[in-house]
């Protein structure tokens, strides 16, 4: 079994910054893609940013130039640096990891979510 634990959410004023962190632990042989998604109430979960094990990244158009995703493969962690935050970034953010476990099973895991609130 694998657990993803997120931290770093909170309240910030518009234009400010937050950094989200997600640490994966458990029966991990390797992790392919890691990503951050977000979901507003009543809406579908959307991809914010993704990073491959080799470091290739892609971003949602709405966050390009403002958010930066990075990872530490040795520590099985993924970070999301969020700058120039806007009120519309106010949602719950979820960490996601494509994990190959030691029993060779490959599975998508999700964190519990962390709330980000951006005030005017």
N, C-alpha and C positions, 0 to 999 in steps of 0.2 A: 504494500500500500504506500501511496505517496501523498504528502500534504504540501499545500502551497499556502504560505502565510504572508499576508500583505500588511504593509504599514505605511504611514506617511500622509494619509489623507487629513483633511481638516478644513478650517475656514480661513480664507484669505481675501484681501481686497482685490478688485479688478486691477490688472496690471502687475500683480504680484506673482510669486513663484511658489511651487510646491514640488517635492520630489517623492514619488512613490517607489516603494521597494517591495520585492516579492522574493521569498526564499523557498526553494523546493527542498524537501527532505524525505527520506524513506528509502524504499527499494529501487534506487535509480541506477541504471547502467549507463544511460546517456539521455540527453535531452536534445531534440531537434529544434523546432521553432519554439520561441517563447513570445508571448504577445500580451498586450493590454487591450481590453475591450471596455466599453462603457454602455450603460443602459439607463435611460430615463424612464420614469413611471409611464406605463402604457405604451412604451415603444419597444422595438426590437433592439437586441443587443448589437452594437456596431463595433467594428474593428477600429482601434485608435492607432496602434503601431505594432509592427511585428519585426522580430529579428531572428535570423537563422543562426545556427551554431557557428557558421563561418563569419558572422557579423554583417551580413547583408540586411538592410532595413527597408521597410516601406511604411508609409504613413497615410492616414486619411487626409484628404485635401484640407479639411477644416483645421487641422493642427500642424500642417507643414510649416516649417520655419519657427514654430513656437515650442514644440515638444521634441524631446530627444530620447530615444530608447537606447539602452546599452545593457550589456550582460557580462557576468563573470562566470565563465564556464567551470572554473575550479570550485566555485562556491555555489553553483546552481542558483544564481540569483539574477534577477532582471530588474532594471531601474527604469523609471520614466521621469525625466526632468521636464517639468511643465513651467514654461515662462509665459509672460504676457497673458495671463489668464483672463478669461472673459466670463461674464455671468452665464453664458450659454454652455460653459464647460461644467456647470454644476450638475453632477450626476454621480452615480455609483460606478466605480472603476473596478474591473475584475482582471486578475492575472490569469494567464492560461499557459500551459506547457504541454508539449507533445513528448511524452516520456516513453522510453523503452526500459522496462523493468528487468531486474536480474533473471526473472523467469521467462524472459524473451517476449512477454506480452507488451504490446504497444497500445498506449491509451492516452486520451486527452484528459488533463486534470485542470480544475478551476479553483481559484481562491474563493474566499468567502465574501469578498467585496469590501471596498473602502470608500467612504463618502468624501467627495470633494465639493465644497461650497464656496462659490465666488460671489462676493457682495459688491454692490456698486460703491 
